[in-house]
Amino acid sequence: MSTMARLEWNDQQAELDQKLKGFMAQPDAARMEAVIAQMRTYVEAAQSGVIEIPKQWTSYN
């Protein structure tokens, strides 16, 4: 996996994480729809090959 692909994947993960945190802080229908829309975008990008999902990674959180 190239550095650029890893950075794009990381950006997708960060954006999804932020939307999910917003929903968990204040759950409502609009935030839930935003999370679902972001998940769909992520899946479509992965299926079309726009982003590559690493087979393994290390989390430092």
C-alpha atoms as one frame of an Amber mdcrd trajectory, in Angstrom:
protein
   0.000   0.000   0.000   1.440   3.329  -1.042   1.818   6.236   1.345  -0.745
   8.241  -0.629  -3.293   5.410  -0.475  -2.711   5.023   3.256  -3.240   8.759
   3.789  -6.482   8.708   1.786  -7.709   5.722   3.801  -6.748   7.480   7.027
  -8.646  10.622   5.955 -11.771   8.538   5.250 -11.473   6.899   8.671 -11.015
  10.236  10.438 -14.036  11.785   8.736 -16.232   8.803   9.585 -14.960   8.836
  13.179 -15.817  12.523  13.595 -19.343  12.057  12.276 -19.867   9.066  14.547
 -18.602  10.995  17.575 -20.977  13.853  16.727 -23.881  11.428  16.551 -22.937
   9.801  19.845 -22.658  13.199  21.546 -26.061  14.349  20.305 -28.017  11.544
  18.666 -30.606  12.721  16.196 -31.862  11.690  12.776 -29.753  14.215  10.844
 -26.493  13.097  12.425 -27.417   9.454  11.914 -28.091  10.114   8.236 -24.695
  11.845   7.980 -22.968   8.782   9.465 -24.801   6.422   7.118 -24.033   8.628
   4.105 -20.342   8.700   5.047 -20.319   4.913   5.441 -21.881   4.509   2.001
 -19.289   6.839   0.488 -16.535   4.817   2.153 -17.926   1.507   0.869 -18.369
   2.850  -2.664 -14.797   4.185  -2.697 -13.429   0.859  -1.457 -15.465  -1.191
  -3.930 -14.513   0.988  -6.887 -10.836   0.963  -5.958 -10.625   4.682  -5.246
  -9.221   3.886  -1.810  -7.355   0.825  -0.694  -8.041  -0.677   2.715  -4.883
  -1.914   4.441  -4.796  -5.581   5.399  -3.330  -4.636   8.791  -2.526  -1.464
  10.673  -1.452  -0.253  14.082  -3.675   2.034  16.112  -2.033   4.403  18.566
  -5.262   5.687  20.136
